[in-house]
Amino acid sequence: MHIARTRTAVGVAISAIALGTLPAWTAHAEPTAPGRDTARHAPHHPRPASDGVRQIPLQGAVNARDLGGYRTYDGDRVRYGRVFRADALAKLTDADVGTLAKLGLKKVVDFRVPAEVKYDGADRLPAGLSATSRAVNDNGLFTMLMTVIGSKDPVKQEEMLGNGKADAFMRDVYRTFVTDGTNRAQFAATLRDIARGGDAAPLLYHCTSGKDRTGWTSYLLLRAIGVPERTAVGDYLASNTYRAAYDAKVRESLKQSGMMQNPDLLIPLQEVRTGYLEASLDEVKKQYGSLDGYLRKGLGLDARTILALRERMVD
């Protein structure tokens, strides 16, 4: 019984702390939005934040956003209310579920691997809506975190995560977005759903923290429809803003619980960094020559599909 309780506690801690969801006993942290207001907002939807990033206000998730509002190269604007990105939806309140219902979602794609779903729980969604599982390989991240945090051993934790090892591990995770055939298939299927529209629109996709697998998908989508590189990278990096206070509470909870003496070792795993995105893009260039080559050859998206993405997403 004691062993079972310990194993469960470790599992909850890993899922809650390392992968981005707080345990129930920890206070929920409100994210902060960036500062300048340059984007318009659509009626009946939450007001967009400063740089076109618009958060969907939920109590049980901190990184839910509408991808609308960004400008393309030719000055057109990405439509609001078509595609949403998010972190895990397992801890949503009844009010949160009501908020999602107002978005009119027709499809939800879950990029989490089975171990994440097991410990964090299935999505809470409006009636009649169920998540489509499209697990994207985490390159062993969950298992590694089970080992390192569950050990409660500061020496082992430093050996596994310190001296740039956590950063290097995340770069490897990002490379698998390009090199792993199953991962490419999951991203491709999601982009095809968006291009098709119909009974798949509006669509929301998510992972656990809403920053890596979700961030890569969002970057690909925005670039494919003509959003400038700088803007797409800004959307990617915005996860750091929305998750900062929340993730700081997670680290403090780990320290107070005695599971880690130095929870700052987790910061590279909690953050998104341009170096991570560059690791994917370097692999794209190596394998496919360009992002367009990755979209066409790596993901198998033909010109008609890419054109359909732009027609669905851009005013």
Secondary structure, DSSP 8 states (H G I E B T S, - for coil): -HHHHHHHHHHHHIIIIISS---TTS--------S-------TTS----TTS-EE---SS-S--EE-TT-B-TTS-BB-TTSEEEES--TT--HHHHHHHHHTT--EEEE---HHHHHHH------TT--EEE-----TTHHHHHHHHHHT--HHHHHHHHTTTHHHHHHHHHHHHHHH-HHHHHHHHHHHHHHHH-GGG-SEEEE-SSSSSHHHHHHHHHHHHTT--HHHHHHHHHHHHHHHHHHHHHHHHHHHHHTS-S-GGGGHHHHS--HHHHHHHHHHHHHHHSSHHHIIIIIS---HHHHHHHHHHHB-
